[in-house]
Amino acid sequence: MAPPLNSPTHDLIKTESLFDLSERKFKVRGVPLFHDVPENVTFSSFFSICKPSESNAPPSLLQKVLSFSHKGGFFGFSHETPSDRLMNSLGSFNGKDFVSIFRFKTWWSTQWIGKSGSDLQMETQWILIEVPETKSYVVIIPIIEKCFRSALFPGFNDHVMICAESGSTKVKESTFNSIAYVHFSENPYDLMKEAYSVIRVHLNTFRLLEEKTIPNLVDKFGWCTWDAFYLTVNPIGIFHGLDEFLKGGVEPRFVIIDDGWQSINFDGCDPNEDAKNLVLGGEQMTGRLHRFEECDKFKKYESGLLLGPNSPTYDPKKFRDLILKGIEHEKLKKKKEKAILSKSSDLVEIESKIKEVVKEIDDLFGGEQLSSVQKSELKSEYGLKAFTKDLRTKFKGLDDIYVWHALCGAWGGVRPETTHLNTKIVPCKSSPGLEGTMEDTAVVEIFKGSIGLVHPSQANELYDSMHSYLAESGITGVKVDVMHSLEYVCDEYGGRVDLAKTYYDGLTKSIVKNFNGNGMIASMQHCNDFFFLGTKQISMGRVGDDFWFQDPNGDPMGSFWLQGVHMIHCSYNSLWMGQMIQPDWDMFQSDHVCAKFHAGSRAICGGPVYVSDSVGSHDFDLIKKLVFPDGTIPKCIYFPLPTRDCLFKNPLFDRTTVLKIWNFNKYGGVIGAFNCQGAGWDPIIQKFRGFPECYKPITGNVHVTEVEWDQKEETSHLGKAEEYAVYLNQAEELCLMTPKSEPIQLTIQPSAFELYSFVPVTKLCGSIKFAPIGLTNMFNSGGTILDLKYVENGAKIKVKGGGTFLAYSSESPKQVQLNGTEVDFEWLGDGKLCTNVPWIEEACGVSDLEIFF
């Protein structure tokens, strides 16, 4: 409950405003931010809009928000005529650097920079502007008011436009008082924290990450089936895939069974029969759920099938052949569409070839189908529950088994009259704001098939029907995808805000009931509707578009440049998404040409590390630089964000900027430097493309002061050291640096990286300088140090993992003990102190290291 307005807390509230809107200028600390502000635009203080006494925020959070409430306020505007979609200027600006996030697809958003209002992209979710005159920053965040959500758009003559829309022609409005929130700070990272904290108190429709519990898999290694199988996923393949990891020396602690396990079919087909022999993503997108249980290939799984000595084998070659045939089928379907449009005489031949390829696909599938059985005649257990039991019997460390589903059930929703739910086929309608987004197969297919929408009054029943069955079958969580399909079908249901509220409320209740309140990963959710309405309970979500192993549009260099694009998505999206959810950087494939590049970023991403390797296609040496043998990971304790000198730069195609992201370990900081140059968003053709002229080595520098030590209370003291040991993981170099030192110069090759660990130097025995780096065979060396205590004559360190332990020591120690026994060590004149640490299974890989001087 919020403190009353006459409480001692409120005696401390600053009431002076930092903003002024007058004479058509919007000023911050006296500096004009926007010019030519229309007369119909209003600006209101926090207390004139927000009602703290009605907030459901925890008292500690509310108190913090009240302490900086004077640093923000709300934009509003009014029109004479009510409408379901209203566009209005907030004013113009030019010559000030900004960084922003915009939606490049319905589902995904990314970074964009510029210097004027006209430089913005459509569907901008927020804009952060640098105000050099006061060495400060201002963020403008479109939010939700009444039944309307908002976004920013570019205007003519440097104007920033705001669009408020309901998504329903039946829901109209003319006046808004708080359609966007504005906040000021001298620190850009504090700015985002504070702004979203205020919005949370104001809206009361979501919660911050700090208020929630993160899923157990956050510090684990896992495997996702998507790129390993696509829609051909089956029990035999999953079992053999997990077994390969175990034999390779790394134990997955979670598996995500992605799309392909559900019971879907297509309109016009037998409503009780599963769609058969689907291969590639896209084929399933007009399909609808016809029952909540698993499809036949999982339902026919018999308990114990894969545990015996004569268990079925998995043939990776057959999968590769299926993919090739699937690609051939996809190309033929596109040729058929073109032939129909052009009335080509080749149509008959193309159709004949399609039938031939479909038969070849069916024949390839034929040998892998589990035989049908008469369950009543046998005592064995069958289906998903039997399969998950067998997985846990074989793979003792498998903590979590998640499955995929779309927000509406399947991509095409639920098929009417096949379940107990009231379902209707609703044609899709796109907001005009999405017209400038990238062409997307998912959108094309969903619009082609429409969505089988369960009536909002039964949203909770939809999710509970799915999730209660899954929970009983041994599933511990879900990856919920296609989150923003709701905005396509909201016209008849009160608009996008009301429909989203109802669906997210149903989803939240089911997650609480069936999956411990946090067993969910959100995906394809990059829009403020989701974050402001759907994150009361959801605490983890993807912060980037999918890992694309190659360019779907055919650029052969896409295998390289798409990987840098992915890192930009994740790094900059975390600035806002990280306030509400634990950022998930997605999977990658360990045998990809840029796998090491991805691995470097995942090492310091602060979240789970998971791959989507095909069976038989792994780089275990690489994986072991990320993962301990028991499937846990040396995780950073925060999520990485771009350094200040990268915030207003373009690390994708400006030819000069190296992406640098900072994070913390328990006893030090880390900066990752990545050369992402070579691709980016092209607003003219409205898609990402390669910029080959930028795919070059990039020079730059890095400094310990670029780690934002004060962003976590428990790391703030680390930023006060007089000197730091710096370890370059890839170069295997160790040096010293002070806050006043010159920066370390760097040159990073294309699709390459360096990780810099910064550890405070402590003086022992009066003059001996010492700093523990950690295990150098792991990318995140500092994450291997679990505990550190300095004693009178040395240091006691708990280390997890096996490999070479490195520390900086200005003098050679007298003795090094490992788990109470004296061991050999090597000390070099440059300060490198090394000793070997074995992985001790009985101790869960944790060793006690004592160094005495």
N, C-alpha and C positions, 0 to 999 in steps of 0.2 A: 504494500500500500504506500502511496506517495505521501511525503510529509505535508502537513497543512501549510498554507502560504504564510502563516505567521510563525512558523517554526524557526529555530535558530539557524537551520540550513539556509533559509531564505534571507537571513540577515547578511549572509556572505555573498549573495548574488550581485554581480556587477550589472548595472542597468544601462550604462552609456552605450550608445549604438556606434558601431564602426562604419555604418553605411548611411548614405543620404541619397534620396531620389528627389531632385528638384531641378527646375529649369531644363527639363528633358535630358538631364545627365544623371547617371547612376555612379556615385563616387564611393570609394573605399579609402578610409583615412584621408579624405580630401583629394584623392587622386581619381580622376574620371576613368571608370572602367568601360562604361557604355555611353555612347552619344546618341542623339536622335531617338530617345526613348519615347514611344507613342504615349499620348495623353491617357489612353485607356489602361495603361500598365500601372499596377500598384506594388508597393513594397511594404511589408508588415513585419514587425518585430516578432521574436519568438513568443513572448507572453501574450501578444494580441491574437495569436492563432492557436498556440499549443495550450493544452490544459493538463499540466503535470499532475494535478490531483486525481485525474482519471486514468493515469498511466498504470499499466500492469508491469512496468519494469521493476527489477530488484532495486531496493533502496540505494545500494551502493552505486549502481549505474545511474539512477535518477539524480543522485547528488552530483556525480561527475558532470552530467549533462547540464544541470542548472549552473554549475560553476563556469561553463563556457557558452552559455546560451546567448550572451550579449554579442557573440562573434558571428551570429547568423540571423537569417530572416527568410521571408517567403515572398516570391513573386506571385502576382495574380493579374488577371486582365478580364475585361468584360466586352461583350458584343451586344448589339441591339437585338439580333435575331438568334434564338436558340438553334443549335445544330448538334448532330452527333459527332461532328468532326470540325474543330475550330483551329485555325492557324493564326498566330499573332507574333509580331516582332517584339523582342525584348530590348531592342536597341542595336547599335552598331559598334564594332571596335576594329582597329587595325593597328598593326605594328607591335602587338604583344604575343609572345610565344604561348601556345596552348598545346596540351595533350588531351586526347579524348578517346572515348570508346564508342564504336558504332556497330550496328548489326550488319554484317555482310551477307548473312543468310538469315532466314527466319529463326534459325536455332542458335547461331553462333555470332560472336562479336569479336572485335579486335581493335588495336590501337591506331590512332591517326593524329597527325600533328599539323599545325598551321599557324598563321599569324592574323587571321581576320575571321569574322563571322561567315563570310562567303567560302572560307576554306573547309568548313564543316562538311561531313558526310551525312546522308539521310539516316534517320533512326539513331541519332547519337544519344547514348545513355547518360553521359555526363561530360562536362568540359572543365578542365583544370587550367587556369590562366595564371601565368607568372606576372607579378606586379613589381618590376625591378625598382621603381621609385621608392618603395617602402620595404624592399627585400622580403616580400611576402607572396602569398598565393591565395587565390579565390577559386572555389569550386561551385559550379551550378549544376544541380541535380534535378532533372524532371522527375516528379513523383506522382502519386495518386491522390485525387480529390473526388469525393463522392463516387460516382460510377465511371469516372474517367481516368485513364492513364495518359502519360505524356512522354514526349521525346523531343529532342532538338533537331533542327534542320538548317541547312544553309539558306541564307536569303540574299537578295540582290544588294549591291552597294554596301557590303560588309555587315549586313544585318544578321543577327541570330534570331531564328524563328523557333517558336515553341508550338507544338501541335498537341492538342488535347482531344482524345477520341474515346468514345464509349464502345464502339464495335457493334452497335445496334441502332438501326434507323428509328427504333421506338424510344430510345433513351437520349434525350437532348438537354442541353444546358447552354446558358449564355454568360454566366459569371463565375469566376474562380478567384479565390482569395489566397490559395496556397498550392498552386499547381507545380511550383518548382521551389527547391530549397537552395539557399546561397550561404556559404560559410567561408570564413577567413582564418588564416593561420600563417605564422612565419615558418612553419615546418610542414612540408607537403604530406608527410606520412601521418603526422598528428591531424592534419586537415581532413584526411579521408576517415580516420577513426572517429573524430569528433562529429563530422557531418552525418555519417550513417548512424551514430549513436543518437543524435537529435531526431533523425527521421524515425528511428525505431520507437522512441518515446512518443513522438507525435502520432504515428500511424497505429501503433499497437497491433499490427497485423503480422509481424515477423519478430524473430529474436536474433541477437548477435551470436557469433560463434562462441564467444566467451560464456554465454549462458547455457550452452548445450554440451552434450556428451558426444564425442567423436567415435565412429565405428571402430571396433577392435582391430580391423585390418590396416589401420593407418600406419603402423610400424612393422608391417609384414611384407613378404614377397609373395606374389601370386601369379596366376596364369589365367588369361582370358581366351576363350575359344574362338573369338570372331575371325581374326586373320588366319588362325590355324585351320579352320574348317568352313567358314562362312555358313551357309544354310545346310551344309551336309553334316553338321555336328551330330554325333551319335555316341552312345555309351562306350562302345569299344574304343573309339578314337580317343575319348577323354581319358579313359583308364590308362591306355598305353602312353598317352602324352604325359600324364602325371608320373607314371613309372619311369619314363626317361629322365625327368628332372631328378628323381630320387637316385637313380643309378649314376647320374652325372655329378652328384655331390651337393645338390641344393634341394631343399625340401619346400615346395610351395605350401604356404599356410592358408591360402585361400584360392578358390577357383571360381571364375565367373562363367557360367554357361550362358553364352550370348544367344542372339536371335537364331531360331531354328528348332527350338525344343517344344514350342507351343502347338496347340491344335488349331490350325487355321485352314480355311478354304476360301473359294472364290464364288461370287454371285453366279448363279446359273449352274453350279455344280451341286452334287449331292450334299445337302446340308449336314449330314452326319459323317461324311468321309473327309479325312485329312487330304490336303493338297500333297501330291506326291513328287518326290525327286526334284526339289528345288535346290539350286546350286549357289547362285550369286546374289548379293544384295541388290535389291531393285525388283526382283521377281516376286517378292512377297508383299510389296508395298500396297497392293490393292486387296490383299487378303484380309479376312476378318476372323476373329476368334469365334469358334463355334462350341467350345467347351473350355472349362477352366483347367482341366487336367492336361497332362503332357500328351504329346502326339504319339502315334503308334510306335515309332522306332524306340521311344523310351518306355512306353507303356508295356511293350512286349519283353522288356528286359527281365530275366529270371534271376532271382537271388542266387548268388554263388557262381554265376556263369563265368566270371572273370577271375575267380580266386583259385581255381583248380589248376593242375599241371597242364591240362589240355585246353586251356582257355583260347577263345578265338583270337587270331592275329589281326593286326591292322596293316594295311598296305598303303604307305605314303604315295607310291606311284599312282595308284588308282585315284587318289585325291587330286594329284596333279593333272591326271588325264581328265577328270571331271571338270576341273577349273578351265582347262583349255577348251573343252567342249562347251562349257557354259559361256565362255567369251565368244566362241563361234556362234552360238545360239543368239546371244545378245546382238551381235553385229548383223546377223541375218534379219532379226526383228526390225532393226533400224532401217535396213535396206528395204524391207517389206513396206514400212510406213512411207518411205520416199517413193517407192514404186506406185503405191496407191495414190499418193498426191499427184504424181506426174502421169498417172495412167499408163505406166510402162508395160510393155509386152513381156517383160521379164518376170512379172508377178507370179505366174504359174510355176516357173522354174524355181523361184525363191521359196515359194510355199512347199514345193516338193523337197527342197533341200532342208527346210526347217523340220519337216516330218522325219527325214533321215537322221538329222542330228538329235532330235528328241528321242528317237529309238535308240541311238547309240548311248545317250545319257541314261535311259532306262536300263539298258543292258549292263552298263557299268555299275549302276546301283544294285542290280539284281543279286549279286553275290554277297552283298553286305546286309541285306534285310534280315532281321531276326525273325525266325519262323513263327507262324501263328500257332498258338496252343489253346487247348481247352482247359482254362484255369480251374474249372470246377472239378476236373478229374485229378488234379495234382494239389499237393499241400504246400508247394513253394510259394514264396511271396514274389510279386511282380511289380514292375513299374518304377517310378521315380524314387519311391521310398526304399525299395529293395536296392536300387542302384546307389543311393547316397549311403546306405548302410554298408555296402560292400566297399565303397570308397574309403569310408572311415575305418573299416576293418584293415584294409591294406595300408592306407596312408595315415599313420597315427598322428602326425602333426597337422593334419588338415582341419583347421579351426572353423573355417567358414566356407559354405557353398552358397553362392548367390546365383540367381537367374535373372535374365533380361525380360522386361516387358515394356510396351509402350504405355503412355499415360492413359490412352483411351482403350487399352487392352492389347490390341495389335495395331499395326500401322493403319489399317482401315477400320479400327474399332472392333465392335462386337456385331456379329451377324444377327439381324432380327429373327425372333421366333426360334432360336436355337438354345437359349438359356431362359432362366426364370425372370430375367430383367426386361424392363420396358425400353426397347431400343428402336431408334429411328435412323434411317439413312439421311444424313444432312449434307447437302451440297456445300462445297468449300468456297469461301469468299475471302479475298486477300485485301488487307488494308492498303490504300494508295501509298502509304509510307514504305512498303516493301517493294515497290516497283523498281527501285534502284539497286536491289540486292542481286547477288550472283545467281545465275541459272543453277537450279538444283534438281537432280533427278527425283529426290524424295518429294519435293513440292509438286513436281509434274505428275508423279504417280498418285499421290494422295488426292490431288484435284481431279484426276481422271476417275478415281474410284469413289470419291466422297468418303465420309466417315460414318460408321455405324455408332452413333452416340447414345450411350446409356443416359436416360433422363437424369438430370442433375439431382433430383430427389433421391435417386438410388446410387449416387456416387460412392457413398460409404459401403453399400452392399456389394458394389462391383469389386472394390479393392479387398474387402474382407472375404468375399467368395474366392478370389484368387489366392490371397495371402494365407488364409487359414488352412487351405488345402496344402499349400507349399510348406508351411511351417510343420504340419503333420507329416509331411514327406521328407523332413530332414533339411529343408532349405532354411538358411539363417538370415537371408537378406535379398534385396532386389536392386538391380540397376534399372531405373525408370528412364526411358528414352522418349524422344519425340514430344518433349514437354509442351512445345508451343503450338501444337496442332489445335488447341482449344480456341485460339483467336480466329481460326478459320470458320468456326461453326457457332459463334456466340450470338448471332443476330436475333434469334428467336428466344434467347434465354437470358435476357436482361443485360447483354453486353459482356465484354471480355473480363471486366473486373468481377461482376457477380458470378459468372460461370466459373472463373478461376478460383474464387473464394470457396465455392461449394465443392469443387473437385479436390482442391488442396486440403480442405477440411476433412473430406472423406479419406484421402490418402494418409493424412497425418494420424487420424484415429486408428487406421489399420496398421500403420508402422508401429505405433505405440502398443497395440494389442498383440501383434504377431511377431514383430522383429525387434523386441527389446527397446523400442523407441528410437533407435538410431541405425538399424540395419538397412540402409539405403544409400545408393549413389545416384545423384541426379545427373542427367545428360541431355544435351540438346535443349538447354534451359536458359540461354544467354539473353535474357530480356528482363526489364525491371518488373514486369507483371509477376514473374516467378519469384524474384528476390524479395519483393515487398509483400507478397501474398502467400508464398509457398514455403517459407523457411522458418516457420515456428518450431518445427521439429527436425527437419532435414538438416544435417550438419556436414555433409560432404557432397561435392559435385565437381564435375569436369570444368576446367578453366580454359580449355582449348578445343578447337575442332579436332576431328579424328586424326590419328596417325595415318598419314597416306604414304605408303611405301613407294608409290610412283604417281606421276601426274595423270589423273583420269582423263585429261584433255590431250595427252599424247606427247608432251614435251619431254624428250629423253633426259634432260637435265633436271626434271622435276624430282627425281629420286634424291637429288642433293638439295635443291633450293627449298623444297617444301618443308624440310626439317627445320630450317631456320625460321620459317613462317610460324611453325607450331610453337617454337620457343617464345616468339614475340606475343602470340595469343596468350600463352599461359602467364608470362611475366607481368604484362600490363593489366590483364583482366584481374589478376590477384589483388591489385590496388583497391578494387571495390568488392569483388566477390569474396575475398578473404575476410572481410568484415563480418560476413554472414555464414560462410561455409568453409570447411577445410578444402583448400585447393587440391584437386586431383589432376595430375599432369598426363594422365592416360598411359596406355600401354605403348610398347614398341616391339620390334623384332630383333633379337640379339644377333641374327646373322645378316641384318640389313647392311648395305654399304655405308650408311651413316650411323650404325648402331652405337659406336663409341661416343659420337657426338651427343646422341640422345642419353646415353648412360651417364655422361658427365652432368647433364642437367638433372636427371632423376636422382642422382646421388645427393643433391642438396635441395630437392624440391620440398622436403619436410612432410611428405605424404607417402602413401604406399608406392612400392615399386612393383610393377607387373609387366609381363611380356605376353605376346600373342604368337609365340613361335609355332610353326608347323611341326608336326611330329617328325623327328629326324633332322631338324634344322635348328641347331643351337650353337652358340659360342659360349661354352661353360666358363672359359677363362675370363671372358668379359663379365658374365653374370656374377662370378665370384669376387669381382671388384666392387660389387654393389650389395651382395647378400652374404650373410653368415650361413654356415652349413645347416643350421636349424631353421632357416627360413625367416629369421628376423633380419632387420637392417640397421645400420648405423645412421639413424635418422636425425636430421636437424630439428631443433626445437621450435622453429617458426616456419613461415613460408617465405620464399625468396621474392624480392621486389627489385625493380630497376634502381640503380644508383642515381643520385641527383643529377649527375652530368649526362645521364641517358634519358631523363624524363621527357625532355622536349626535343629529342633527336629522333632520327629515323634509322634504326640499326639494320634496316633491310635493304635500302638502296640509295643511301646518301654517300657511299664510297668512303666514309671516314669513321663511322661510329662502330665500336665494338660493344655488343650488348654485355653489360655488367650487371649481375644480380647478387645481392647480399643476403646472408642468412646467419643464424647463430647455431653453434653447438653449445654444450653445457659449459665448456671452459674456454671458448674462443669463438671467433667469427670466421666467416668464409665468404669469399667473393669468387663467383664463377665468371670468367670472361669468354664469350662465345662469338665467333665470327659468323653472323647470320646473313651477311650481305649476299645479294644475288636474286632477290625476288621481292614482290610486294603487291599491294592493291593498286590497280589501275582504274581510277574513277571514270575514265572515258569508256573503256570496254566493260567496266563493272565486274571485274574478276581479278583474282591473283594471277600473275604471270611472272615469268623469269625476266630478270635484268642481267643478262650474262656479262655485260661490261662491268658490273659491280662484284662479280664473283672472283675476288682477288684477295691477297693477303692485306690485312689491315693493321696499322700501328696504333698504339695508344699507351695509356699508363694506368696504374692502379695504386691506391693508397689506403692505409689502414683507416684513415678518417672517413672513408666512404662507407664503412660499416656503420649502420645507424644503431649504435649500442643502446640508446635510450628507449628503443621501441618495445623492449620487454624489461619489466622491473628487475628480473633476476639476472639480466646481462648488463645492466647500466654500469655496474662497478667495473666491468671488464674494459670499458672505454676510457677509464681514468689511469691506465697504466702509463708509465714513463717510457717503456720500450716494449717491443713485440718481436717474437720470432715469427718469421714468415716462411712457409713451406710451399713450394711450387710443385704440385703433385705430378704433372706431366713431365716437367723438366728435371724433377728430382733434385731441386736446389733448395738450400736453406740459407736465409740471411736475416739480418736484424733491421728494424725500422723503428723510428720514433714518430710521434705525431707531427714533428717539424721536419722530418726527413724529406728529401726529394722523392717524387713518385717512382715506382718501379716501372721501367719502360717495357713494353711488350709488342710483339708482332705475332698475330694469330693467322694461321693459314685458313683458307675457305673450309667451312664445315668442320672446324677444329676448335679446341678450347684449352683453357688452363684453369685450374682451381687453386686459389690462394688461401691458405689457412693462416689466420692471425691469432697468435697465442700470447697473452701477457707474460712478460719475463718477470720472474720473482727472484730476489736476492736471498741466497741461503748462506748460512755461516758467515754473514757479514758482507762478502764480496762475490760469491759464486753466483753467476747468472744461470737461471734454469727455466725451461719452458717445455712441457710435454706436447709433442705433435700428434702421436698416435700411431696406428698401424699404416705404413705407407703403401701396402699392397691393396688397400681399400681407397676408392676415390675420395670418400669423405673421411679422411684420416681422423679428424677431431671427434667424429661421432663414435669412435671406438673407445673413447675414454668415458667411463661411467661414473667414476668418482676420483677426486683428487684432494689430498690433504698434505699440507706442508708441516713437517716436524722440525725439531731443533737442528738436526744434522742431515736432513734430506727430504724425500718426498715419498708418499705412499699413493699408489695409483691402481685403481681397478680398471682392467682392460678387457674388452670383449673381442674375441676373434683370434685368429692364428696368423702369424706372419712376422714381419720385421717391425719392431717398435722403435720409433725415432723420437729423440728429444734434443733440444738445444741445451748444451752445457758448456759453460766457459772453461771449466776444468774437468779433468777426469775424476769420476767417482772412485771411492775406495772399494766399494762393493755394490753389487746388484743381486738382489734376491728375487726369485720367482716362486711364488707359493711356498715360501719359507725355506727354499733351498738356494744356495749361492750358485749363480750361473755366469757363464762367460759373457763379455760385452766388448764392443769396439768403440773406442773414442778417438776422433780425429781432431787435429789442430784447429780446424775451422768450426769446431763446436758440435759436430755431429756425434751423438751418442746412440748406438744401436745395440739391440739385443733381440734374440729370437724368442717368440712367444708361440707355444703350440696351442692348437685347439683341443681342449679337454672336455670330452663329451659329458662326463659325469658332473662337471661343474657348469654345464650349459654354455661352455666356451668362455667363462669369466675367469680371469687370472688376477692374482694379487702381485703387483710389482713394487718392490721397495728399492730405492736408490739412496745410498748413503755416501756422504762426503767427509 
